[in-house]
């Protein structure tokens, strides 16, 4: 594969590479991101989450998740990002719990 474009974003810890597929000659766009810092911050926020304080302090606005840019791109492609019910189902899946910041407890 020959690389056409390679960009590293140090702030988001994200790298985008565009290369040509050796078999088809079509461009392949690959985006990777180090999400370890976001996931660690989410774990701390989830462990510290207090639903009582959240109800009182934020006037109905509570952060339920922090999702890295590359995952948001995948959710957009899958049609999940703009569908609140589908996004809630996705966040409720055990393999996605590390993106939650609300301890997994919704404030109904």
N, C-alpha and C positions, 0 to 999 in steps of 0.2 A: 504494500500500500504506500502511495506517495501522499505526503501531508501537504494540503493546500493552505491550511490555516491552523494556527495553534495559539490560543490565548489563555493566559492564567490571570484570574482575578484574585489577588491576595486577600482582599477584604472579605469576600464571600467564600474564600478557599475553594474556588471552583475553576475547573479547566475545561475548555471547549476545544475540540480538535475536529477539523474537517479533512477527510482524506478520501482518495479515490479507491473504490473496490477494485482489486486486481482482476476479478473475473468479469464483472459487468461494466466497469468503467464509470459507474454512478457514484455520486458523492455520498459519504457516510458521515453523519454528524454524531459525535459522541461527546456527552457532557458528564463529567464526574465531579463530585463535591465531597469534601471531607466533612461529614456531618457529626463527628464525635463531640465537638463543643456544644452544638445545639442540643444533642441528645442528653448530655450530662446536665446542662442547664434545665432541660425539661424534667429530668428526674428529680432535681432539687426542688423545682417549683411544684411538682406534683406531690412530693413528700411534705412540703410546707403548706399545701393548700388547706384553707379553712373555709368551709362553705358559709358559715355565719358571717365572718369578716367580709367575704366576697359579696354577700348580699347587701351588707351595710355600706361598704366603701365605694362600690363602683356603679351604683344607680342602675342596676340591670345589665351592665356590661361586664362580662367575665371572659378572660382569655381561657379557652379550653384546649388550645394546641398551638404549638410553634412548629411550622413545617418548613424544611429547607427548600430552596429554590428548585433543585433538581427533582424533588418529589412533587412539588406543585406542577412542574412541567408534565410529569407523568400523569398526574391526576387530571390535568386539562385534556391531554390526549385521550384519556379513558372516558371523558365526559362526566367525571365525578365532581370536579372542582366547583362548578356553578350549580350543582344540585344539592341543596342543604341536607336532604334526607339521605342521599347516597354518601355524602361526606360524613355524616354522623355514623352511618353503618360502617364505613371504612375505618373511622377512628375507633369504633368499638371492637374491631377485630384484634385479637391478642397480639398478632405480629406488628401492629401499628401503635401499640400502647405507649411506646417510648416517645411519641410525638405529643402526647397529652400533657397538659400542665394543670389540669383540674382534679388530679387524683382519680380520674375515671368516674367521678360522681357529678352527674348533671344537676343543676339547680332548677328544678321544675317550678 
